[in-house]
Amino acid sequence: MEPDPKAFSPGSTRAGINRIRFLLESLVDLDLSLKSLARDPYYQALDIKVKDYASSAGIEVFSPVSHTLFNPEDIIQKNGGKPPLSYQSFVKVAGQPSWASSPISTTISSLPCVGEIGSCEISKVPTVEELGYEDVEQYEWTPFRGGESEALKRLRESINNKEWVANFEKPKGDPSAIVKPATTVLSPYLKFGCLSSRYFYQCLQDVYKNVRKHTSPPVSLVGQLLWRDFFYTVAFGTPNFDQMRGNRICKQIPWNDDNELLAAWREARTGYPWIDAIMVQLRKWGWMHHLARHCVACFLTRGDLFVHWEKGRDVFERLLIDSDWAINNGNWLWLSCSSFFYQYNRIYSPLSFGKKYDPNGNYIRHFLPVLKDMPKEYIYEPWTAPLSVQTKAKCIIGRDYPKPDGAVKKRIEDVMPIATGHEREELEAELQGKDVLEINHPVGPFGTKEAPAVVKSYYDKRIVGCPGGEGEDEHDVVWFWLEKGKPHECPVCSQYFVLEVVGPGGPPDGHGDDEDHH
């Protein structure tokens, strides 16, 4: 039978070899686990056939929801028939899992006797070669091996470090860490069902009960499981969630249809080493840190290339070993500012973001060996190196490594029709080459009373929307007037903001001091 090109099955154009290999390893591990219980591997029969056999015998089949912490259908029902569209509202509606107090086991002593299986033929798990993948020797395989055994091993390693679990904060991870990634790397195991999200949740709660203090959602490890459920719920309750057209929660943006820019991004030849190194890691490992994903997704969409998020989503869908339909689409909607998050000028700089974590450029040198001898002063911007330096580094920009294309610029003009008010003036400034209004957020505490977030403006006051935190939508966006000389505290998350006037000052056109904003 030919593979369905639109499906995620082995051999389809939507399933990359790293993910298929991870799946096959997971099946082999499952096969070994069940064989160790001294039972025939009848478990490979399709669920639909089991249900049909049971129904024909007058047996009612009960299929409980267990892949998520909550039943998305229940959440939507509790929320008045619509999915919650912010993380905070989701958490409020969801509450505590009803099963949380019931211990979950990962072991069983034996399987029930199944009797005769008739003419059912049990075949072994195929190899990637047997599935039709060619030249597999050329691949650098992902270092993450599939299967429940590996999942439980990784989980134990994480849980045993109670201090790390208690202090985990998602925004503070190091995207350049490759020897020991800064996260659990359990997402592919959750995706393939090698690890129960509910068992993971209970393990985390056990740690929290035995420490004096710990981080909380949305940044904690439990918070990451809730993010997963949040996207599952929104995806379940939103028709056309995986596309812009017909998606009621997606902004309709006139994205560029530029396949050349897409190819340069996909093939790691944008000329920006930080971006290209991440894309090489994606292709070779099938995984990269979530902040690295944020960087390349932002770069492709609203940050630089202004290419449609659906095209980037398709690349991730094929290459990520942990590609999950709901989470992948949800994050691309988020990072393109098409939904959930709307501060499009909060970008991940392809030049400075990586330097904060890896000033020497070791991550770039690992995945882009052509730049391994480039001095650290130029590793993030090699085109600025003098020719003598490039020659000594055996990397001539434009020959051995691409020079950033002049077309690789923000497509600000394309969003002009959907920008209004003060935003239009700021965008016009950017079109003139003025970056005075770009916000470059620091690493670490953001928007504190001692170090408030600086918002730049041409006028003495402007409207600001606070989504709740650095890269995370901790609450529904709160809008308020920010005035010169008057620091403002967000009433929900207590972040502080201060206005810096970079223009002529005075009141904004068309808005008096006593005029309400609607």
N, C-alpha and C positions, 0 to 999 in steps of 0.2 A: 504494500500500500504506500502510495506516495505521501510524503509529509505535507500537511496543510501549511502553505507559506504564511498564513495569517495566524497560525497557532503558535504555542510556545513549545511544541513537541520537538524531540530530537530531529535534526535535519532541516528544520525550518529556518528561514532567514532571520527569525527573531530570537533565536537561541544560540548564543555564542558558545564556543567549545569549552571554555572554562566553566561555565555554568552547567553544561551537560555533563562534564567530567565530575563535577561536584555532586550532581544528582546521582550519577551511576555509583560513585563511591558511597553515597548514602544508602543506596539500595543494597549494595554488597554488604555493608555493615549491618543493615537490618536483616538480611538473609542469614548472616552468621549468628546474630543474636537469637533469632527464632530457631535455627537449627540446634543451637546449644540447649534448647528446651526439649529436644528429642521429638519434635513434631514435624510433619511434612509442611513445606512452605505453601500451603493452600492460600495464604494471605494475599497472594498476587492476583487472585480473582478480582475482577472489577466490582466496585461497590454496587453499581447498578444491577449487576447480575445477582448479587446476594439479595438485594431488595426485591427483585423480581421473583426469585425462588421463594423467599419468605412470604411475599404477598400472595403468591399462588397457593400457598399452604395455609392461608388464612392467618398468618402471623403479622401483627402490627410491628412496623420497624420504627424505632426511635433514634433519630440522629441529632445528638446534642451539639451545640456550638462549643468548640473547645480550642479553636485556633487563635482566639482573641480572649482578652480579659472579660469583655462584656459582649452581649449579643447586640450587634448594631441595630437590629430591628427594635429591640426593647428601648434603646436610647432614643431613637427617633420617635417612637410612640410617646415616651415620657416628655419629649420636647415639643409636643403638639403636632406631630406628623412631619416635622422637618428636622434635618440633622443640624446640630449646633455648629456654627461656622467659626467659632474661635475656641482656642484650647481651653481658656478659662471657663467658658460656658459649658464646654463638654465635660470638664472635670466636675463642675457643679451639678450637672444633670446626672452624671454616671454614679457619683457617690462611691461607696466601697463595694467591691465584688461580693456577691452573695455566697460564693464558695470559699472565700478567703480563709475561713477558720477550719476548713476540712483538709487535713494533710493529703498531699499528692505524692504518690510513690512512682519511682522510675523503674521498679523491678517487679517481676512476677515469678512465682516458683515454677509454674507450668502453664501450658495452654490446654484448653478443653479439647476433648477428643472429638474429631470431626466425622469419623466414620469413613465410608467409602467416598472417594472423589471421582469415581467413574473413569471416563476416558480423558479427564483433564490432564494435559501435558504441562509439566513444569520445566521451563527453560532457565538457563543461567542468565545472569545479568550480562548484557552485551558490553563490548568495549566501544570506545569512541570510533575506532577504525571500522568495526562491524556496523556502526550506524552510518557510515559513509563519509566521515571526516578524513581528509587526506593530508599528507605531509605533517602528521602530528609531531614529528621529531623536531620541527622548527620552532615549536612553541616554547616559551618560558612559562611553565605551569604556575598557577597560583600556589602560594605556600600554605594555603588553608585546605585541609583535607576534609571531605564530607563524611557524614555519618553521626549517629547518636553517640557512639563511644567518644568520638572526638569532641562533640558538643559538651558532653558532661565533664570531660577532662578540662576543657577551657572554662567551663562554668566553675568548677571546683577551684581552679587556679585564681580566678577573680574573687570568688567568695571568701577564700582563705585570707585574702588581704583585706581585712575588715576596715582598716584605716582608709585604704584607697576607695573602697565601696562607699564608706560614710562621707568622704569628702569629694566624691565625683561631681564635677560641674561641667556640663557639656560644652559651654562656650570657651572653656579654658584648655581644651585638649590641644595637643601639638600635631598639626596636620603633616609635619615633615618627619615624624618618628616612623622609622621603618624596621629597625632591629626589634623593637618591642612597641607595637602600635599603642596609641594612647587611649584606646577603647577596648571593649571586651571582644570585638569581632565575633559576636554571636548572631548578628543579623542574618547571615546566610543559613544558619542552623534553625533559626526561627522561621525563616521563609519556607524551608523545605520540610518543616515538621520534625526535624531531628531533635529539637528542643521545644518543650512546652513553655509558652509565655507565662502560663499560670504557675508552673513549677518554678520558673525563674523569679516570678513575683514573690512567691512564698520564701524562696531562699534569701531574697533581698530584705524582706520583712524580718526574717530571723536575725539578720545582721543588725538591722536598725534597732531591734529590741535590746541588743547587747552592747550598744555604744552610747556614750553620753549625749552626743549630738550628731546630726547628719544633715546633708542637704535635702532640699524638698523639690517637688515638681515645680516648674517644668525642667529644671536643669539636672535633677538627680537621675539615677539609673531607673528608678520606678517611673520617674517622669518620662523617660524615653519609651517605656512600654505603653504609657498613656498616650504619647504622641502617635505611636503605632495604631492604637485603637481609635484615636481621633480621626486619622486619615481613612481607616477602614470604614468608619461610620459615615463620614462625609461622602466617600466614594460610593458606598452602598445606597445612599439616599439621594444622589445627584445624577440624573440622566446626562449622558454625554460627558461624564467627568473627565475622560481622557482626551478631550479635544476642546478647541476654542468655540467653534460653531455649535450652537444649540446648548451651550453650557451656561446655565443661568447665573452661576457664581464667577464666571470668568470674564475679565475685561476684554472687550473686542479691540485689539491693538493691530495697527497696520504693519505687521512684521515684514522685514525684508525676505524675499524669496531668492536667496543668493547661495546656490549650491557650492560655489567655489570657496566662499568664506566658511561654510559648513565643513567642507572637506579639509580645509587647512586646520580647523579646530579639531576635527575627528582624528586626523592623521598626525597630530602633534607638530605642525609646521607653521604656527602663527608667528614665530619669531620672538615670542615672549617665553623665556625659559621656564618660569614658574608654571605657567599654563601648560606648556608642552610636556613638562616632566610629569604633571598630574595625569595627562591623557595617556602617556606611555605606561604609567603605573596601572591605569584602568585597563588598557589593552593586555598587559602582561599578567597582572595579578587578578583582574576581575573585581578589584576592591580598592578603595582609597578612603581616607578619613573624611568624615562628614564635612569638615571645613574646607577640605580640598574640593569636594563635590560642589560646595557652595561657590567657590572661586571660579571654577570652570563654567558652571551653569550661569552665573551672573555675567561672566565675560561674553558668553555666546549670545545672551539675550540683551537685557537692558544696559549692561555695563559697557560693552564695546561694539560687538558685531550686529546687534539688533536682529538676529536670526530667530525664527519662530521656535518657541520652546518645545513644540511637538517634535521637531527634528532632533533636538538634543535629547529629548526623552527617549526617542527611538534608539539612539546610540547607547544610552545607559541601559535600556531594556535588553539590548543584545549582549552587552559586554559585562555587566555586573553579575557576580555570582549570587548576590542577594537581591536582585531585581524583583520587586514586589509591586504588582500593578497599582494598588491603591497608594502606596507610599511613594513610589517613583513619580506618578502623575501629580500627587499632592505637593511634593517638594518642587517640581518644576513650575507648577502654578505659583507657588510661593516665591521662588527665587527670581522668576521673571516679573514679579509684581503684577501678575494677572489675577491673583486671588490671595486672600488671607493677609497679605503684607503689601503696603502701598507706598512706602517711602523709597521711590525709585532712585533717589540720589544717594542713598546709602549703599555704596558699592564696595566690592572687594578689589583693591588696587592690584593689578597684575605685577606691579613693580615693587610695592612696599609691603604688602601683606605677608609674603613669605619671609621677608627679612626679619620680621619681628620674632620668628621662631628659629630661623636657620640663617643667621647672617653670613656664615661661611659658604652656604650654598651646597652642603653635602647631599641634600635630597636631589638637587638638580644634577650634580655630578654623577650620582648613582644611576638615574634613569636617562640622562642625556650625556653619555660618556664623551661625546664630541666636544663637550664644554669642560671636561674634567680638569684641564690645565689652565682654565681661564682664572685670572686673579679674582679674589672675592669682591674687589671694588667694582668689577664689571660683570660678575656672574649673572646678575638679574637684568642687566642692560648691556649685553655684549657689543651691541652696535656702537656704543659710545667709547669703546676701547680704541686707542690709537692703532694704526695698522701694524706697528712694530710689536705691540702687545699681542695682537691677534696672530701674527706670524709666529711668535715665540710659543703661543698656546696651541699652535697647529690647528687653528680654527678661524678661517677667514669668513667673516659675516657676509652673506650673500652668495657664498660658494659652498662652504662646509656646513653652515647653519643659516637658516633663512633670516633675512632682514624683515622686520615688521612692515607689512604692506601698507602703503599710504591709504588703502581702503579700510584698513583696520582702525576705524574711528567710531566714536559714538554716533549713532544715527539719530541725533537729537532732533533733526528737522522732521523726522517721521512721527514724532510724538507731539509736535507743535499743535496739530489740529485738536488734540484731546487735552491740551493744557490750557488753563484759564487763570485769570487774575495775576497774582504776583509770580506764579510759576512761569508764566509766559515770559516775563521780563528776565527771569533768571536763565531760562533756556536760551533766550536771545543773546545773553551775555556769553553763554557757553559756545554758541555758534560763532561768536567773535573771537574765540580762543581764550576767554577769561574763565578761569576755573575757581574764581573767588568764592563761589557758593558750594563747592564740593565739600562734603563732610567726611573727614578721615578719622574714624573712631579709634581710640587707643585700645590697647589690650589691657585687661584688668578692670577694676571698678569703673563703671561708666555712669555719668550723671549724678555724682554725689554732691552733697552740699559744699564740700571743700573743693571739688573739681567738677563743676557743672558742665553739662554738654553744651557746646557752643553752637548756636544756630545763627547763620549769617543772613543779613537782609539789606535791601537797598533803602529801607524805610525804618522809622523809629518803632514800628510795631508790625507784627505779622502773625498769621495764624499758624499754629504748630499742632501736629498730631502725634501723640505718644502711643506707640503700639505695645509698650511694656518692657522692652529689654533689648540687649544687643543681639540681633538676629533671631529673637524668639518673640512670638506674639503672646505675651503673658496675659494680656487682657484685651478687650475690645478697644479700638482706637479712641482715645480721649482727645478732643479738640479744645484748644484754648488760645487766647490772645497772649503773645509774649511781647513785652514792651522793654525798650531800652532802659537799662539801669534798674530793672525790677526782676530779679531771679524768680522763677516760677517752679513750684513743686507739683508734680503730677499727683492728683488726689488718690490715684489707685495704686501705683507702684512706688511712689515717693522718689522718682528720679527728679533731679534738678536740671533746669534749662536756663540759659542766659543768652540774651540777644547781642550780637556784634554787628554794628551798622557799618557796611562797607560801601554804601552809596551816598547820595545827597542828603539822606535823612528826611525828616519831616513826616507828616501823616501819609499813609498809602493812598494813592489816587482812588477817589470814589468812596472812601470809607472815613467818616469822621470818628472822633474818639468816642462819641456816645451812640454810635450806630451799631445795632446788633448784627451779628453775622448768622445767616441762615443757610 
